[in-house]
């Protein structure tokens, strides 16, 4: 499920944007979930990743989710 989503994302965005989105997602999880000892399910990971993708798109007018 997660790997399918990441492969789809990788096909739609540049390598630089992919790395940025992935880094934003990991940072979000570390700050908002790990610090409160919460586990992140695969579905939650995908949703967080989509929100990061949306945020990046608003900043530089990229591809829609």
CORHU-V236344 format. One record per backbone hydrogen bond with DSSP energy under -1.0 kcal/mol. CO is the residue of the C=O (numbers start at 1). NH is the residue of the N-H. E is the energy in kcal/mol with one decimal. If there is no record, write none. Layout:
BEGIN
co=CO nh=NH e=E
co=CO nh=NH e=E
END
This chain:
BEGIN
co=1 nh=5 e=-1.9
co=2 nh=6 e=-2.8
co=3 nh=7 e=-2.3
co=4 nh=8 e=-2.2
co=5 nh=9 e=-2.7
co=6 nh=10 e=-2.7
co=7 nh=11 e=-1.6
co=8 nh=12 e=-1.0
co=9 nh=13 e=-1.6
co=14 nh=18 e=-2.7
co=15 nh=19 e=-2.3
co=16 nh=20 e=-2.3
co=17 nh=21 e=-3.0
co=18 nh=22 e=-2.7
co=19 nh=23 e=-2.7
co=20 nh=24 e=-2.6
co=21 nh=25 e=-2.3
co=22 nh=26 e=-2.4
co=23 nh=27 e=-2.6
co=24 nh=28 e=-2.4
co=25 nh=29 e=-2.4
co=26 nh=30 e=-2.6
co=27 nh=31 e=-2.5
co=28 nh=32 e=-3.0
co=29 nh=33 e=-1.9
co=29 nh=34 e=-2.6
co=30 nh=35 e=-1.0
co=33 nh=36 e=-1.1
co=33 nh=38 e=-2.5
co=34 nh=37 e=-1.8
co=41 nh=45 e=-2.5
co=42 nh=46 e=-2.1
co=43 nh=47 e=-2.1
co=44 nh=48 e=-2.7
co=45 nh=49 e=-2.4
co=46 nh=50 e=-2.5
co=47 nh=51 e=-2.1
co=48 nh=52 e=-2.2
co=49 nh=53 e=-2.3
co=50 nh=54 e=-2.6
co=51 nh=55 e=-2.3
co=52 nh=56 e=-2.5
co=53 nh=57 e=-2.4
co=54 nh=58 e=-2.1
co=55 nh=59 e=-1.3
co=56 nh=60 e=-2.0
co=57 nh=61 e=-2.3
END
